[in-house]
Amino acid sequence: MIPRYTRPELAEVWSDHAHFEAMRQVEVAASEELDGPTPEELDAIRAATFTVEEINEREKVTDHDTAAFVDVLSASAGPAGRWIHHGLTSSDVLDTGLALQIRRLAEIVLPDSRRLVEALAGAAREHAHTLCVGRTHGIHAEPTTFGIKLAGFAFEAHRNADRLERAFAQASVGALSGAVGTYSATSPEFEERVLARLGLAREPVSTQVVPRDRHAELLGAIALAGAGMERFATELRHLARTEVGEVREPFGRGQKGSSAMPHKRNPIKSEQVVGLARVLRGNALAALEDVALWHERDISHSSVERVILPDSTILLDHMQRRVLALVEGMVVDAERMRENLELTHGALFSQRVLLALVESGMLRDDAYRAVQRLAQQAIDSRVDLRELLAADPAGAGLDLETIFDYAPFVRYADDIVGRLDAIAPVPALR
C-alpha cells in the first residue's frame, strides 16, 4: 500500500522483516517441541538471526523464499541449524506465521472500530432532538432528527466491529500438519504443543494449508466495514451540497478547497472514504477467488494475498481514522436543517393530514387523492399546505394546530437514541 494511507505500525506488521520474524518464531517454537535438540542446540536456534537482504540473496539460488529463509536461519544457528524446519513444510511456517501477523493486526486495528461506535453514539446523543428532514429516494419525506440518523450509523459500526473481531479471530489459526496435512513427519500432539507456545488455535483439517475461506471471511468483514463507512461518508457528502448545506466536513486552518476557486470547501475526505471502499470490495472478491485451491494445496493464493491482505488491513485502518475525524469534526448547521424543513411548504405533513381525514370519516383513497392534490399545489405555488387545507372543503373541522406540529416526529427520539446505551454506555461524569 502506498505510504499516503499507511500508519507506521501497520507498515511494520507487513514489512518483509516482520514476515520472516513471524516465521522465525514458528521455527523456534517447533524446534523447542522436538525430542532431538539438546539444550545447547536450542539456545543456538533461539539465538539464530537473519536479514532480509541475506534471504533475498539466497532466494536468487533457491528460487523459493521459504527455503531461502530456512537456509539463512539454519546457517546462523551453526550445527544446531539441522533441527530447524525438521518435519515441517513451507505452509506450516507461512500460514502459522501469517496467523501471528493477523493477530497483531487485530490488536492495532480493532480499538478504532470501537472508538468509531463511541464517537457516532456520542454525536447521536448530542443531536437527539436536532430536527431535520428525512429523505427517501433523495426526496423530502417526513421530519426526523439528526441524532436518529447517527444512531443508525452507530449500530452499523457496532455490527461491523463485532464482525471484524470475529473475522480476525477465526483467521488467526495455525497448522503444522506437514505435507498434505497427514502429520507423516510429526504428530497432532506436536502441532498442539507448538501452537500452544504461540498462543494460536489449531486448524482442524489443514491439508497442508489453512483453508482460505478463513481469509475470505476476514476480507469480507473488512469490505462490509468499508461499506458502512462509505454509507456515512455518502450521507455527509449529500448533506454538504450547496443546495442542502446541513453538515460540513471539518476544514483545517490553511486548507484549500480548490486550486482555482477560493470559496470551495469540497468534501474530499468523505470522497476518499467512498473511493477506498471500492478497493476493499474488489479485494474481497479476490479473496473469494482464493478459496478454491487445487487438491490439497497450490500457491495461486499466495501472490494475491501479498497484495490484498496488507492493502485491505491498511486501508481499513486508514478509513476508520478518517471517519473518526469526520464524525468528531463535522460542522452541523441546525438552523439550515430547520430552514430545509420548509422547502416543501408543509407537504411533509401529508401523512398526518391523510390520517386525520380518514379518522374524520373520509374513505382512504379519497383522502389520499385530496391530500396529494393539495400537497403538490403547496410545492408548486409555494403556499403552505396548512393554508391551502384551511381553505379547502376537505379540511373543514380538522384540528390544524395539532396536525401541523413537529412534536410527534420527535416524541420517540430519546427512546430510539437511548437504545445506544446497550452498545455504547454513556461515559460517567468525572
Secondary structure, DSSP 8 states (H G I E B T S, - for coil): --GGG--HHHHHHTSHHHHHHHHHHHHHHHHHT-SS--HHHHHHHHH----HHHHHHHHHHHS-HHHHHHHHHHHHTGGGGGGTTTT--HHHHHHHHHHHHHHHHHHHHHHHHHHHHHHHHHHHHHTTT-EEEEEETTEEEEEEEHHHHHHHHHHHHHHHHHHHHHHHHHH-EE----GGGS-SSS-HHHHHHHHHHHT-EE-S--TTS--THHHHHHHHHHHHHHHHHHHHHHHHHHHHSTTT-SEE----TT--S-SS-TT----HHHHHHHHHHHHHHHHHHHHHHTS--STT--SHHHHHHHHHHHHHHHHHHHHHHHHHHHHHH-EE-HHHHHHHHTTTTTGGGHHHHHHHHHHTT--HHHHHHHHHHHHHHHHHHT--HHHHHHHSGGGTT--HHHHT-SHHHHTTHHHHHHGGGGTS------
